[in-house]
């Protein structure tokens, strides 16, 4: 979240940046109104407390001089003042809770380098990599390829769990496992990330720390009767590994990678991507998370993007990189690059990774700090995360880009070692 004092002292900047993101201006107006009520209540409380302190000294003097009769009306008056202070303190606590709720609902401020715009149509393409494959036949979408090969079964998945679920079989399972191992090996052995395997469920505090709660409650799956949520991404548990901690500044950047299943309700997306593996309630990703020094977080974002790109380049999958416009940014992000892989069966690029710099937005919510060498005062770290990569979407990209005229699918060379082992 944004610092309350920063919002108060830079209200017009916050209003302007929030409008770029499509935020209802009434939210910023509500902050100003609530903050003014807080200031008025605080001013009255402080004035009454000062009055009580002053009169209490007067009462003490009157008693010491034996003027108890003169002190009595002042004592009665101060009782009323104390009752008023008590009521104001209770009201002030309520107002401060309201103000905190408002601040928690204000998204991060987009960086000045973020393109203006409201929808994905306003996103800016940064670059392309790889050659789009040419086919001597009409390329098929992955769901047709998978069903013909007997490795994707959407009908059985629908009977088991409903729409937006999939069942992998045989080669599909092995390809999925190979991709997970390839991604983890790449990021740990070449890119310097430490692998972790976090819980697949987290509590409300963890969800709040990374910005999923309270705003995106409808997009999450809640465990009935428990303070537990199925994770929408490994970003949530991995970022919260250091919640409430102060890291040694010399240890930055701290870099983690994690494989997890992910669970999203996809609220509001009904009718979109209803076929195939694009938009599922359950899917798998290998995530990349960084805790960095504030002075280097923008360079670390470029490095994060390069790490995700490396996976696609080694798989020889053509892609493009786009910079998301202000209106298309995620709630916590100050800047985001999306990587979109080419899908010949759909004749389109589709997102396969999203790499974001959150600055200190998440760190403030989760209480993640670092202490610079030789300094006593700690500071907030910057957090970043990206997909390195989405497993299901990479699998479908391989099916579509490596499909052959005879209906088979060729294997990317970099994955061959993962299929060589025999038992």
C-alpha positions as CSV (number, residue, x, y, z in Angstrom):
1,X,0.0,0.0,0.0
2,X,1.0,3.6,-0.3
3,X,2.2,5.4,2.8
4,X,-0.6,7.4,4.4
5,X,1.5,10.5,4.9
6,X,2.6,10.3,1.3
7,X,-1.0,10.2,0.1
8,X,-1.9,13.1,2.4
9,X,1.0,15.3,1.3
10,X,0.7,14.4,-2.4
11,X,-3.0,14.1,-2.9
12,X,-3.2,15.6,-6.3
13,X,-0.4,13.4,-7.6
14,X,-2.2,10.3,-6.2
15,X,-5.4,11.5,-7.8
16,X,-3.8,12.1,-11.2
17,X,-2.0,8.7,-11.2
18,X,-5.1,6.9,-9.9
19,X,-7.2,8.4,-12.7
20,X,-4.7,7.1,-15.2
21,X,-5.5,3.6,-13.8
22,X,-9.2,4.1,-14.1
23,X,-9.8,4.5,-10.3
24,X,-13.1,6.1,-9.4
25,X,-12.1,9.6,-8.2
26,X,-14.6,9.2,-5.4
27,X,-12.1,6.9,-3.7
28,X,-9.5,9.7,-3.4
29,X,-12.3,12.1,-2.4
30,X,-13.2,9.7,0.3
31,X,-9.6,9.6,1.5
32,X,-9.5,13.4,1.8
33,X,-12.9,13.6,3.6
34,X,-11.9,10.8,6.0
35,X,-8.5,12.3,6.6
36,X,-10.1,15.7,7.4
37,X,-12.4,14.1,9.9
38,X,-9.5,12.4,11.5
39,X,-7.6,15.7,11.7
40,X,-10.6,17.5,13.2
41,X,-11.1,14.8,15.8
42,X,-7.4,14.6,16.6
43,X,-7.2,18.4,17.0
44,X,-10.2,18.4,19.4
45,X,-8.8,15.5,21.4
46,X,-5.4,17.2,21.8
47,X,-7.0,20.5,22.8
48,X,-9.1,18.8,25.5
49,X,-6.2,16.8,26.8
50,X,-4.2,20.0,27.1
51,X,-7.1,21.7,28.9
52,X,-7.4,18.7,31.2
53,X,-3.7,18.8,32.0
54,X,-3.8,22.6,32.7
55,X,-6.9,22.4,34.8
56,X,-5.6,19.4,36.7
57,X,-2.6,21.5,37.8
58,X,-5.0,24.2,38.9
59,X,-7.1,21.7,40.9
60,X,-3.9,20.3,42.6
61,X,-2.9,23.9,43.6
62,X,-6.3,24.7,45.0
63,X,-6.3,21.5,47.1
64,X,-2.9,22.2,48.4
65,X,-4.0,25.6,49.5
66,X,-7.1,24.2,51.2
67,X,-9.6,25.6,48.6
68,X,-11.5,22.3,48.1
69,X,-14.8,24.1,47.5
70,X,-13.2,26.1,44.6
71,X,-11.7,22.9,43.2
72,X,-15.0,20.9,43.2
73,X,-16.7,22.5,40.1
74,X,-13.4,22.1,38.1
75,X,-13.3,18.5,39.1
76,X,-16.8,18.0,37.8
77,X,-16.0,19.8,34.6
78,X,-12.9,17.7,34.0
79,X,-14.9,14.5,34.4
80,X,-17.1,15.7,31.6
81,X,-14.0,16.5,29.6
82,X,-12.5,13.0,30.3
83,X,-15.8,11.4,29.1
84,X,-15.6,13.5,25.9
85,X,-12.0,12.5,25.4
86,X,-13.0,8.9,25.8
87,X,-15.7,9.2,23.2
88,X,-13.5,11.1,20.8
89,X,-10.7,8.5,21.1
90,X,-13.2,5.7,20.3
91,X,-14.5,7.7,17.3
92,X,-10.9,8.5,16.2
93,X,-10.0,4.8,16.2
94,X,-13.0,4.1,14.0
95,X,-12.0,6.9,11.6
96,X,-8.4,5.6,11.5
97,X,-9.7,2.2,10.6
98,X,-11.8,3.7,7.8
99,X,-8.8,5.7,6.6
100,X,-6.7,2.5,6.5
101,X,-9.4,0.7,4.5
102,X,-9.4,3.5,2.0
103,X,-5.5,3.5,1.7
104,X,-5.6,-0.3,1.2
105,X,-7.9,0.2,-1.8
106,X,-5.7,2.7,-3.6
107,X,-3.5,1.0,-6.2
108,X,0.2,1.6,-6.5
109,X,1.3,4.6,-8.5
110,X,2.4,3.8,-12.0
111,X,5.9,4.7,-13.0
112,X,6.3,7.7,-15.4
113,X,7.6,5.3,-18.0
114,X,4.3,3.4,-18.1
115,X,2.2,4.1,-21.2
116,X,-1.1,5.9,-20.8
117,X,-4.2,4.1,-21.7
118,X,-7.2,2.2,-20.2
119,X,-7.3,-1.2,-22.0
120,X,-5.0,-3.9,-23.4
121,X,-5.4,-2.2,-26.8
122,X,-3.2,0.7,-25.4
123,X,-0.3,-1.5,-24.4
124,X,3.0,-0.8,-26.2
125,X,5.0,-3.5,-27.9
126,X,8.7,-3.3,-26.9
127,X,10.2,-6.1,-29.1
128,X,9.8,-9.4,-30.8
129,X,12.0,-12.5,-30.7
130,X,12.1,-15.5,-33.0
131,X,10.5,-16.4,-36.3
132,X,6.8,-17.2,-36.5
133,X,6.7,-20.8,-37.9
134,X,5.4,-21.4,-41.4
135,X,3.3,-24.5,-42.0
136,X,2.5,-26.4,-45.1
137,X,-0.9,-27.2,-43.6
138,X,-3.5,-25.5,-41.5
139,X,-2.1,-25.4,-37.9
140,X,-4.5,-26.7,-35.3
141,X,-5.3,-25.2,-31.8
142,X,-3.8,-27.1,-28.9
143,X,-7.0,-28.5,-27.7
144,X,-7.5,-30.4,-31.0
145,X,-3.9,-31.5,-31.0
146,X,-4.1,-32.7,-27.5
147,X,-7.4,-34.6,-27.9
148,X,-6.2,-36.3,-31.1
149,X,-3.0,-37.4,-29.3
150,X,-4.9,-38.6,-26.3
151,X,-2.9,-36.3,-23.9
152,X,-5.6,-33.7,-23.1
153,X,-9.1,-34.7,-21.8
154,X,-11.4,-31.8,-21.0
155,X,-14.6,-33.8,-20.9
156,X,-13.4,-36.0,-18.0
157,X,-12.1,-32.9,-16.2
158,X,-15.5,-31.3,-16.5
159,X,-17.2,-34.3,-15.0
160,X,-14.7,-34.3,-12.1
161,X,-14.7,-30.6,-11.3
162,X,-16.7,-28.6,-13.9
163,X,-15.7,-26.1,-16.5
164,X,-12.2,-24.6,-16.7
165,X,-10.4,-27.7,-15.6
166,X,-8.2,-30.0,-17.6
167,X,-6.9,-33.6,-17.3
168,X,-3.4,-34.4,-18.7
169,X,-2.6,-38.0,-19.7
170,X,0.5,-39.9,-20.8
171,X,2.9,-37.7,-22.8
172,X,1.1,-34.6,-21.6
173,X,1.9,-35.3,-18.0
174,X,5.6,-36.1,-18.8
175,X,5.9,-32.9,-20.9
176,X,4.4,-30.9,-18.0
177,X,6.9,-32.4,-15.5
178,X,9.8,-31.8,-18.0
179,X,8.9,-28.2,-18.3
180,X,8.7,-27.7,-14.5
181,X,12.1,-29.3,-14.0
182,X,13.6,-27.4,-17.0
183,X,12.4,-24.0,-15.6
184,X,13.6,-24.8,-12.0
185,X,17.0,-26.0,-13.3
186,X,17.4,-23.0,-15.5
187,X,16.6,-20.4,-12.8
188,X,18.5,-22.1,-10.0
189,X,21.6,-23.1,-12.0
190,X,22.0,-20.2,-14.4
191,X,20.1,-17.3,-12.9
192,X,21.0,-17.7,-9.2
193,X,17.5,-18.2,-7.7
194,X,17.0,-20.4,-4.6
195,X,14.3,-23.0,-5.0
196,X,11.5,-23.1,-2.4
197,X,8.4,-25.3,-2.2
198,X,5.8,-23.2,-0.2
199,X,2.4,-24.1,1.1
200,X,-0.4,-24.1,-1.5
201,X,-2.7,-22.5,1.0
202,X,-2.1,-19.2,2.9
203,X,-3.9,-17.2,5.6
204,X,-5.7,-13.8,5.1
205,X,-2.7,-11.9,6.4
206,X,-0.5,-13.3,3.7
207,X,-3.1,-12.5,1.0
208,X,-3.3,-9.0,2.3
209,X,0.5,-8.6,2.3
210,X,0.8,-9.0,-1.4
211,X,-2.4,-7.1,-2.3
212,X,-4.9,-9.9,-3.2
213,X,-7.0,-8.9,-0.2
214,X,-9.3,-7.1,0.3
215,X,-9.7,-6.0,-3.3
216,X,-9.7,-9.3,-5.2
217,X,-11.6,-11.5,-2.8
218,X,-14.0,-12.6,-5.5
219,X,-11.1,-13.9,-7.6
220,X,-9.9,-16.3,-4.9
221,X,-11.0,-19.7,-3.5
222,X,-11.6,-19.7,0.2
223,X,-11.5,-22.8,2.4
224,X,-14.8,-22.9,4.3
225,X,-14.4,-22.8,8.0
226,X,-10.7,-22.0,7.9
227,X,-8.7,-18.8,7.6
228,X,-7.0,-20.4,4.5
229,X,-7.1,-19.5,0.8
230,X,-5.9,-21.5,-2.2
231,X,-3.0,-19.5,-3.6
232,X,-3.6,-17.7,-6.9
233,X,0.1,-17.6,-7.5
234,X,3.3,-18.6,-5.7
235,X,4.0,-14.9,-5.4
236,X,1.8,-14.8,-2.3
237,X,3.5,-17.4,-0.1
238,X,7.0,-16.7,-1.4
239,X,6.8,-12.9,-0.9
240,X,5.5,-13.5,2.6
241,X,8.5,-15.7,3.5
242,X,10.1,-12.5,4.8
243,X,6.9,-10.8,6.1
244,X,7.7,-8.9,9.3
245,X,11.4,-9.4,8.9
246,X,14.4,-7.1,8.4
247,X,16.9,-8.4,5.9
248,X,20.6,-7.7,5.9
249,X,21.2,-5.1,3.2
250,X,24.4,-6.9,2.1
251,X,22.2,-10.0,1.2
252,X,20.2,-8.1,-1.4
253,X,18.9,-9.1,-3.8
254,X,17.3,-12.2,-2.4
255,X,15.9,-14.3,-5.2
256,X,13.5,-17.3,-5.0
257,X,11.9,-19.5,-7.5
258,X,9.0,-21.9,-6.8
259,X,6.8,-24.3,-8.6
260,X,3.2,-24.4,-7.4
261,X,-0.3,-25.1,-8.7
262,X,-2.4,-21.9,-8.8
263,X,-6.1,-21.4,-8.2
264,X,-8.2,-18.6,-9.5
265,X,-12.0,-18.2,-9.8
266,X,-11.6,-16.0,-12.9
267,X,-14.5,-13.9,-11.7
268,X,-15.7,-11.6,-14.5
269,X,-14.1,-13.6,-17.3
270,X,-17.0,-15.9,-18.2
271,X,-17.2,-16.4,-22.0
272,X,-13.5,-15.7,-22.5
273,X,-11.1,-18.4,-23.5
274,X,-13.6,-21.1,-22.7
275,X,-11.7,-23.7,-24.8
276,X,-8.3,-25.1,-24.0
277,X,-5.7,-24.4,-21.4
278,X,-5.6,-20.6,-21.6
279,X,-7.8,-19.6,-18.7
280,X,-8.2,-22.3,-16.0
281,X,-9.4,-22.4,-12.4
282,X,-6.3,-24.6,-11.7
283,X,-3.0,-24.2,-13.4
284,X,0.7,-24.5,-12.7
285,X,3.5,-22.0,-12.8
286,X,7.2,-21.6,-11.9
287,X,7.4,-18.2,-10.2
288,X,10.3,-15.8,-9.8
289,X,10.4,-13.4,-6.8
290,X,13.0,-10.8,-5.9
291,X,13.6,-8.7,-2.8
292,X,15.9,-5.9,-3.9
293,X,17.5,-2.6,-2.8
294,X,15.4,0.4,-3.8
295,X,18.2,1.8,-5.9
296,X,18.5,-1.3,-8.1
297,X,14.9,-2.5,-8.5
298,X,14.4,-1.1,-12.0
299,X,17.6,-2.8,-13.2
300,X,16.3,-6.0,-11.4
301,X,13.1,-5.7,-13.4
302,X,15.0,-5.8,-16.6
303,X,17.0,-8.8,-15.3
304,X,13.7,-10.5,-14.3
305,X,12.4,-10.0,-17.8
306,X,15.6,-11.4,-19.3
307,X,15.4,-14.5,-17.0
308,X,11.8,-15.3,-18.2
309,X,12.7,-14.6,-21.8
310,X,15.6,-17.0,-21.6
311,X,13.2,-19.9,-21.0
312,X,11.3,-19.1,-24.2
313,X,14.5,-18.6,-26.2
314,X,15.9,-22.0,-25.1
315,X,12.6,-23.6,-26.1
316,X,12.8,-21.7,-29.4
317,X,9.3,-20.3,-29.0
318,X,8.6,-17.0,-30.7
319,X,7.3,-14.2,-28.5
320,X,6.9,-10.5,-28.0
321,X,7.3,-8.2,-25.0
322,X,4.8,-5.5,-24.3
323,X,4.7,-2.8,-21.6
324,X,1.3,-2.6,-20.0
325,X,-0.5,0.7,-20.0
326,X,-1.6,2.3,-16.8
327,X,-5.2,1.0,-17.0
328,X,-4.1,-2.6,-17.6
329,X,-1.6,-2.7,-14.7
330,X,-2.2,-5.1,-11.8
331,X,-3.2,-3.5,-8.5
332,X,0.2,-3.6,-6.8
333,X,2.4,-3.0,-9.8
334,X,4.3,0.2,-10.6
335,X,5.3,-1.2,-14.0
336,X,4.7,-4.5,-15.8
337,X,6.1,-6.2,-18.8
338,X,4.0,-9.0,-20.3
339,X,5.7,-11.7,-22.5
340,X,3.3,-13.1,-25.1
341,X,4.1,-16.3,-26.9
342,X,3.0,-16.9,-30.5
343,X,0.2,-19.5,-30.9
344,X,-0.2,-20.5,-34.6
345,X,-3.3,-22.5,-33.9
346,X,-5.0,-19.2,-32.8
347,X,-3.0,-16.9,-35.1
348,X,-2.2,-14.7,-32.1
349,X,0.1,-13.8,-29.3
350,X,-1.0,-14.8,-25.8
351,X,0.4,-14.0,-22.4
352,X,2.8,-16.5,-20.9
353,X,4.6,-14.4,-18.3
354,X,4.1,-11.1,-16.5
355,X,7.1,-9.4,-14.8
356,X,6.4,-6.6,-12.4
357,X,8.1,-4.1,-10.1
358,X,6.0,-3.3,-7.0
359,X,8.5,-0.9,-5.5
360,X,7.8,-0.8,-1.7
361,X,4.0,-1.2,-2.1
362,X,3.9,-4.9,-1.0
363,X,6.8,-4.5,1.4
364,X,4.9,-1.8,3.4
365,X,1.8,-4.1,3.6
366,X,3.8,-7.1,4.6
367,X,6.4,-5.3,6.8
368,X,9.5,-6.4,4.8
369,X,12.5,-4.3,5.5
370,X,16.3,-4.2,5.1
371,X,19.1,-2.6,7.2
372,X,21.9,-0.9,5.2
373,X,25.4,-1.7,6.4
374,X,26.5,0.6,9.2
375,X,23.0,2.1,9.7
376,X,20.6,1.6,12.6
377,X,17.5,2.6,10.7
378,X,15.9,0.0,8.5
379,X,14.1,0.7,5.2
380,X,11.5,-1.0,3.1
381,X,12.8,-3.4,0.4
382,X,11.4,-3.4,-3.2
383,X,9.7,-6.6,-4.3
384,X,9.4,-7.9,-7.8
385,X,7.9,-11.1,-9.3
386,X,7.4,-12.7,-12.7
387,X,6.3,-16.0,-14.2
388,X,9.2,-18.1,-15.3
389,X,7.0,-19.6,-16.9
390,X,3.4,-20.6,-16.8
391,X,3.6,-24.4,-17.4
392,X,0.3,-25.0,-19.1
393,X,0.6,-22.2,-21.5
394,X,4.1,-23.2,-22.4
395,X,2.9,-26.8,-23.0
396,X,0.2,-25.5,-25.3
397,X,2.6,-23.3,-27.1
398,X,4.9,-26.3,-27.7
399,X,1.9,-28.3,-29.1
400,X,1.0,-25.5,-31.5
401,X,4.4,-24.4,-32.6
402,X,6.0,-27.9,-32.9
403,X,3.0,-29.7,-34.5
404,X,3.8,-31.7,-37.6
405,X,1.7,-32.5,-40.7
406,X,1.2,-36.1,-39.6
407,X,-0.4,-35.0,-36.3
408,X,2.6,-35.6,-34.1
409,X,4.4,-33.0,-32.1
410,X,8.2,-32.5,-32.2
411,X,10.1,-32.1,-29.0
412,X,12.2,-28.9,-28.3
413,X,15.8,-29.9,-28.2
414,X,16.4,-28.4,-24.8
415,X,13.8,-30.7,-23.3
416,X,15.3,-33.9,-24.8
417,X,17.5,-34.7,-21.7
418,X,14.4,-34.7,-19.5
419,X,12.9,-37.5,-21.7
420,X,16.1,-39.5,-21.9
421,X,16.0,-41.2,-18.5
422,X,14.5,-44.7,-18.5
423,X,13.5,-46.8,-15.4
